[in-house]
Amino acid sequence: MGWLFLKVLLVGVSFSGFLYPLVDFCFNGKTRGQKPNFVIILADDIGWGDLGANWAETKDTTNLDKMASEGMRFVDFHAAASTCSPSRASLLTGRLGLRNGVTHNFAVTSVGGLPLNETTLAEVLQQAGYVTGMIGKWHLGHHGSYHPNFRGFDYYFGIPYSHDMGCTDTPGYNHPPCPACPQGDGPSRNLQRDCYTDVALPLYENLNIVEQPVNLSSLAQKYAEKATQFIQQASTSGRPFLLYVGLAHMHVPLPVTQLPAAPQGGRLYGAGLREMDGLVGQIKDKVDRTAKGNTFLWFTGDNGPWAQKCELAGSVGPFTGLWQTRQGGCPAKQTTWEGGHRVPALAYWPGRVPVNVTSTALLSVLDIFPTVVALAQASLPQGRRFDGVDVSEVLFGQSQPGHRVSWGGAVPPQQWGSWRVWSPADCPPGALQGLLHYRWGQSM
């Protein structure tokens, strides 16, 4: 326990927000130009059809569409689960939830998190000499040793779980609408409504709460500022870096700061998409200005859109499952129907990843861990089974097949019968309905 006490002490003292520029990047490394940097951006509840490069009806993602034209677009890319925590745990471990122990979302009241015997991508790269940063939604445990600073990240700025899991000063758009946090000694809200709790959502910088409740209207810009600051300072330090960004978009409540002329329905969602796209564009521009040619940027989503939110949810594109509407279900998050786990994905690395290429390879979020580890010239943790594979050859245009089989979510075949599939009654008329809930190795 001595090492844990020392680590807590060092993080608590050294990683205070105002000391972070001095502490995290004061090492003179010898690895500049030898190992690549990595920026992994994970959107929340984004639909396959939300990306304009995937679905011509979408006109709100100009920066992401430009990235697709400058890199590789994956049209058969899948999340490892159709809910937040299991998907994020799989990204950071390369293992399905039944192996890493995360099969359900963590709550505000959860005292645990991603099991401590799991090795994260950040821990592997940290040991390989990387500066590691995490900005955004964590959702893998927020108490004690489950905090990001103890899971391999030198720097953390973000919220501990989803932003509907705690009240805020700016509730945003939701169904039904959530009121703001209670003020003073006012009465508590009616917890029977679709608002999670009266606990105010905190914003962390390392171990310090810097804002509570969170102001959602300024959160995207704060993320952009912290991400670009991290990239600049890490690049200046001479050490390779890993930056993992867990966006708040496109999860509800939608914190749209620039409203359309008629703020209703899909127009609200489109405004949120444009805000998210602008945030990604700022990060990419910073990469291009400071570390272009030696930075691999990967964009994808944690699961499909939240169809229960209807016009405040994203698009699954063509994967509506109209041929199976009589079977029930929505092709969206919380299900293993295809719309719940087929997500947009882009790879951008000037000079390494081919330009304007569409890959039909069957790939998964699970592949990010082993691929990044291989490119970083690091070693996979010993004594454990990985569900992802190194897909470098696909990324560099040397191969196309990808996986032969990919599971649509963290639930194995023997448990499909116990997995809740939403029925058409869960959504008003016009909401998208379900499709097949697992994938074999070819596009459909």
C-alpha positions in Angstrom: 0.0 0.0 0.0 3.0 2.2 0.4 3.3 2.8 -3.4 -0.4 3.7 -3.6 0.0 6.3 -0.8 3.0 7.8 -2.5 1.2 8.0 -5.8 -1.9 9.6 -4.3 0.4 12.1 -2.6 2.3 12.9 -5.7 -0.8 13.3 -7.9 -2.6 15.4 -5.2 0.3 17.8 -4.8 1.9 17.9 -8.3 -1.1 17.6 -10.6 -3.0 20.6 -9.3 -4.4 22.4 -12.3 -2.2 25.5 -12.1 1.0 23.4 -11.8 0.2 21.1 -14.7 2.1 22.9 -17.4 5.2 22.7 -15.2 4.8 19.2 -14.0 3.5 17.2 -16.9 5.9 18.4 -19.6 9.2 19.3 -17.9 11.1 16.3 -19.1 13.5 16.5 -22.0 12.9 13.4 -24.1 15.0 11.8 -26.8 12.1 10.3 -28.7 11.0 13.2 -30.8 10.6 12.0 -34.4 11.1 8.4 -33.4 7.7 7.5 -32.0 4.3 8.8 -33.3 1.9 10.8 -31.3 -1.7 9.6 -30.9 -5.0 11.5 -30.6 -8.1 9.4 -30.1 -11.4 11.3 -30.3 -14.5 9.4 -29.1 -17.9 10.9 -29.8 -20.8 10.0 -27.6 -24.0 8.6 -29.0 -23.1 9.5 -32.6 -24.9 7.8 -35.4 -23.3 6.2 -38.5 -25.4 8.6 -40.6 -24.3 11.7 -38.7 -21.1 11.9 -40.7 -21.6 13.7 -44.0 -18.9 11.6 -45.7 -21.0 8.5 -44.8 -24.5 9.8 -45.6 -25.1 12.5 -48.1 -28.2 13.8 -46.3 -25.9 15.1 -43.5 -24.4 18.6 -44.1 -23.2 19.5 -40.6 -19.8 17.9 -40.3 -17.6 19.9 -42.7 -14.4 19.4 -40.6 -14.9 15.6 -40.3 -15.8 15.3 -44.0 -12.5 17.1 -44.8 -10.6 14.8 -42.5 -12.2 11.8 -44.4 -11.0 13.3 -47.7 -7.5 13.7 -46.3 -7.4 10.2 -44.7 -9.2 6.9 -44.5 -12.9 6.4 -43.8 -14.2 3.1 -42.4 -17.8 2.2 -43.3 -17.9 -1.1 -41.5 -16.5 -0.1 -38.1 -18.1 -1.2 -34.8 -18.1 -0.2 -31.2 -17.4 -3.0 -28.7 -20.6 -2.4 -26.9 -23.8 -0.4 -27.3 -23.5 1.5 -24.0 -21.0 4.0 -22.6 -18.9 2.3 -19.9 -18.4 -1.1 -21.6 -17.5 0.5 -24.9 -14.9 2.8 -23.3 -13.4 0.0 -21.2 -12.9 -2.0 -24.4 -11.2 0.9 -26.1 -8.7 1.3 -23.3 -8.1 -2.4 -22.7 -8.6 -4.0 -26.2 -10.9 -6.5 -24.4 -14.6 -7.2 -24.4 -16.6 -6.5 -21.3 -16.9 -10.1 -20.3 -13.1 -10.2 -20.1 -12.4 -6.8 -18.5 -15.3 -6.9 -16.1 -17.2 -3.9 -17.4 -20.6 -5.0 -18.8 -22.9 -2.2 -17.5 -22.7 1.6 -17.1 -21.3 3.0 -13.9 -23.6 5.3 -12.0 -23.1 8.3 -9.8 -23.4 6.0 -6.8 -20.9 3.5 -8.1 -17.9 2.9 -5.8 -16.0 0.8 -8.3 -14.8 1.1 -11.9 -12.7 -0.6 -14.5 -11.0 -3.4 -12.5 -7.6 -2.4 -11.2 -6.0 -5.5 -12.6 -6.8 -4.3 -16.1 -3.9 -2.5 -17.9 -5.0 0.6 -19.9 -3.6 1.9 -23.1 -2.4 5.0 -21.2 -0.4 2.8 -18.8 1.2 0.9 -21.6 2.3 4.1 -23.4 3.2 5.8 -20.2 5.7 3.0 -19.6 7.0 3.5 -23.2 7.9 7.1 -22.5 4.7 8.9 -23.6 3.1 11.9 -22.0 -0.6 10.9 -21.6 -3.6 13.1 -21.3 -7.4 12.5 -21.1 -10.0 15.2 -21.7 -13.7 14.7 -21.5 -16.0 12.0 -20.2 -14.4 9.2 -18.3 -17.2 7.0 -17.0 -14.9 4.1 -15.8 -15.0 4.9 -12.1 -14.5 8.2 -10.2 -13.5 7.2 -6.7 -10.0 6.6 -5.4 -7.8 4.5 -7.6 -10.4 4.3 -10.4 -9.7 8.0 -11.2 -8.0 8.6 -14.6 -4.8 10.0 -12.9 -4.3 6.5 -11.4 -5.1 4.6 -14.7 -2.1 5.9 -16.7 -3.1 9.5 -17.5 -0.6 12.2 -16.5 -3.3 14.9 -17.0 -7.1 14.8 -16.8 -9.7 17.4 -17.5 -13.3 16.4 -17.8 -16.5 15.0 -16.2 -16.5 11.7 -14.4 -19.6 10.3 -16.1 -22.4 11.3 -18.6 -23.6 14.8 -18.3 -27.2 13.7 -17.8 -26.1 11.9 -14.6 -26.0 15.0 -12.5 -27.7 18.4 -12.6 -26.1 21.4 -14.3 -26.6 25.2 -14.4 -27.5 24.9 -18.1 -29.6 21.8 -18.6 -29.7 21.8 -22.4 -32.3 20.1 -24.6 -33.7 16.7 -23.5 -36.9 14.6 -23.5 -38.4 15.4 -21.1 -36.6 18.6 -20.3 -34.5 18.7 -17.1 -34.6 21.7 -14.8 -31.4 23.3 -13.6 -29.8 22.4 -10.3 -31.9 23.4 -7.2 -30.8 26.8 -5.9 -30.2 27.4 -2.2 -32.8 25.8 0.0 -35.3 25.3 -2.7 -37.2 22.0 -3.0 -35.6 19.0 -4.7 -36.8 18.0 -8.2 -39.2 15.2 -8.9 -36.8 12.3 -9.3 -39.5 10.4 -11.2 -38.7 12.5 -14.2 -36.0 11.7 -16.7 -33.4 13.7 -14.7 -30.9 11.5 -13.0 -30.1 13.1 -9.7 -29.8 16.4 -7.8 -26.1 15.9 -7.3 -24.4 18.6 -9.2 -22.2 17.4 -12.1 -18.5 18.2 -11.3 -15.7 19.2 -13.7 -12.3 17.9 -12.8 -8.8 19.0 -13.5 -6.7 16.1 -12.3 -7.9 15.5 -8.7 -9.4 18.9 -8.2 -13.0 19.9 -8.9 -12.8 23.2 -10.7 -16.5 23.7 -11.5 -19.6 22.3 -9.9 -22.2 22.3 -11.4 -20.8 22.2 -14.9 -21.8 25.0 -17.3 -22.6 22.9 -20.4 -22.7 25.9 -22.7 -19.0 26.5 -22.3 -17.8 22.9 -21.9 -17.0 22.3 -25.6 -14.8 25.4 -25.7 -13.0 24.4 -22.5 -12.3 20.9 -24.0 -10.9 22.6 -27.1 -8.7 24.9 -25.1 -7.3 22.1 -22.9 -6.8 19.7 -25.8 -4.8 22.3 -27.9 -2.8 23.3 -24.8 -1.9 19.7 -24.1 -0.8 19.1 -27.7 1.3 22.3 -27.7 3.0 21.6 -24.5 3.6 17.9 -25.2 5.1 18.7 -28.6 7.3 21.3 -27.0 8.5 18.8 -24.4 10.1 16.6 -27.1 8.2 13.5 -25.8 5.7 11.6 -27.8 2.1 11.9 -26.5 -1.2 10.2 -26.2 -4.3 12.3 -26.0 -7.7 10.7 -25.5 -10.7 13.0 -25.9 -14.2 11.8 -24.8 -16.6 14.3 -26.2 -19.9 15.3 -24.5 -21.5 15.4 -28.0 -23.9 14.0 -29.1 -25.3 12.8 -25.8 -28.3 14.5 -24.4 -28.9 17.0 -22.9 -27.8 18.8 -26.1 -25.8 21.9 -24.9 -26.3 23.9 -28.1 -24.7 27.3 -27.7 -25.6 28.8 -31.2 -29.3 28.0 -31.8 -30.7 27.7 -35.3 -33.4 30.2 -36.4 -36.2 27.8 -35.4 -34.8 25.8 -32.5 -36.7 22.5 -32.8 -36.4 18.9 -33.8 -33.6 17.9 -36.1 -32.3 21.5 -36.4 -31.3 21.3 -32.7 -29.4 18.1 -33.4 -27.8 19.6 -36.4 -26.6 22.6 -34.4 -25.1 20.2 -31.9 -23.3 18.3 -34.7 -21.8 21.5 -36.0 -20.6 22.4 -32.6 -19.0 19.0 -32.2 -17.5 19.2 -35.7 -16.0 22.6 -34.9 -14.4 21.2 -31.7 -12.8 18.3 -33.6 -11.6 20.8 -36.3 -9.8 22.8 -33.6 -8.0 19.8 -32.4 -7.0 18.7 -35.9 -5.8 22.2 -36.8 -3.6 22.2 -33.7 -2.2 18.8 -34.7 -1.5 20.1 -38.2 0.3 23.2 -36.9 2.5 21.5 -34.3 2.9 17.8 -35.0 1.7 17.1 -38.6 3.3 14.1 -40.1 4.1 12.4 -36.8 0.6 12.3 -35.3 -2.1 9.6 -35.8 -5.6 11.0 -35.3 -8.4 8.5 -34.9 -12.1 9.6 -34.7 -15.0 7.2 -33.9 -18.0 6.8 -31.6 -18.8 4.8 -28.4 -22.2 3.5 -29.7 -25.1 4.4 -31.9 -27.7 7.1 -31.3 -30.1 7.2 -28.4 -33.3 6.5 -30.4 -35.6 7.1 -27.4 -34.7 10.8 -27.6 -36.2 10.7 -31.2 -35.6 14.1 -33.0 -32.8 14.8 -30.5 -31.0 11.6 -31.5 -28.7 11.0 -34.4 -29.1 9.0 -37.7 -28.2 5.4 -38.3 -28.1 6.1 -42.0 -29.3 3.2 -44.1 -29.2 0.7 -41.2 -32.8 1.1 -40.3 -33.8 -2.6 -40.4 -37.0 -1.9 -42.2 -37.1 -5.5 -43.3 -37.3 -6.6 -39.7 -39.7 -4.0 -38.2 -42.1 -6.8 -37.2 -39.4 -8.3 -35.0 -39.4 -5.1 -32.8 -36.4 -3.1 -31.6 -34.7 0.2 -32.5 -31.3 0.2 -34.3 -29.7 2.3 -31.6 -27.7 2.4 -28.4 -28.6 -0.1 -25.6 -29.3 -2.8 -28.2 -27.1 -5.2 -30.2 -29.0 -4.3 -33.4 -26.6 -3.0 -36.0 -27.4 0.7 -35.5 -26.4 0.3 -31.9 -22.8 -0.5 -32.6 -21.9 0.4 -36.2 -20.3 3.8 -35.8 -18.5 6.3 -38.0 -14.7 6.1 -38.0 -11.8 8.1 -39.6 -8.1 7.7 -39.6 -5.8 10.6 -40.3 -2.0 10.6 -40.5 -0.5 12.6 -43.4 2.2 10.7 -45.2 1.2 7.4 -43.7 -2.5 6.8 -44.0 -3.6 7.0 -47.7 -5.6 10.0 -48.8 -9.4 9.9 -49.6 -9.7 6.1 -49.2 -12.9 4.3 -48.1 -12.2 1.0 -46.4 -14.8 -1.7 -46.2 -12.7 -3.8 -43.8 -14.6 -5.1 -40.8 -12.9 -3.3 -37.8 -13.7 -2.5 -34.2 -12.9 -0.1 -31.4 -11.2 -3.1 -29.9 -8.5 -2.8 -32.5 -7.4 0.6 -31.4 -5.4 -0.7 -28.3 -3.2 -3.3 -30.1 -2.7 -1.1 -33.1 -1.6 1.9 -31.1 0.7 -0.3 -29.0 2.3 -1.7 -32.1 2.8 1.7 -33.7 4.3 3.0 -30.4 6.8 0.1 -30.4 5.5 -0.9 -27.0 4.5 -4.4 -25.8 1.1 -5.8 -25.1 0.5 -6.8 -21.4 1.3 -10.4 -20.8 -1.0 -13.1 -19.6 -4.3 -12.0 -21.1 -6.5 -12.5 -24.1 -7.1 -9.5 -26.4 -10.2 -9.3 -28.7 -8.7 -6.6 -31.0 -5.9 -7.0 -33.4 -3.2 -4.8 -34.9 -4.8 -3.4 -38.1 -1.8 -1.3 -39.2 -1.8 -3.0 -42.6 -5.3 -1.9 -43.2 -4.6 1.7 -42.1 -1.6 2.0 -44.4 -3.4 0.6 -47.4 -1.6 -2.7 -47.5 -4.5 -5.0 -46.7 -8.3 -4.8 -46.7 -10.0 -7.9 -45.0 -10.1 -6.9 -41.3 -11.9 -9.3 -39.1 -13.9 -12.3 -40.4 -16.3 -12.0 -37.5 -17.1 -9.2 -35.2 -19.5 -9.2 -32.3 -22.0 -6.4 -32.1 -21.7 -5.5 -28.5 -20.3 -7.1 -25.4 -23.0 -9.8 -25.1 -22.1 -13.3 -26.3 -24.5 -15.5 -28.3 -25.6 -17.5 -25.3 -26.9 -14.3 -23.6 -28.7 -12.8 -26.5 -32.1 -13.9 -25.1 -31.6 -11.8 -22.0 -30.6 -8.6 -23.8 -33.3 -6.0 -23.9 -34.3 -4.9 -27.5 -36.4 -1.8 -27.5 -39.8 -2.2 -29.1 -41.4 0.2 -31.5 -43.7 1.4 -28.7 -40.6 2.9 -27.0 -40.4 5.6 -29.7 -43.1 7.8 -31.3 -44.1 7.2 -34.9 -41.3 7.9 -37.3 -38.5 6.8 -35.0 -36.1 4.4 -36.6 -36.5 0.7 -35.9 -34.2 -2.3 -35.6 -31.8 -4.4 -37.6 -29.8 -7.6 -37.1 -27.9 -7.5 -33.8 -24.7 -9.2 -34.7 -22.3 -8.9 -37.6 -20.6 -11.5 -39.8 -17.6 -10.6 -41.9 -19.1 -8.9 -44.8 -21.1 -5.7 -45.4 -24.9 -5.9 -45.7 
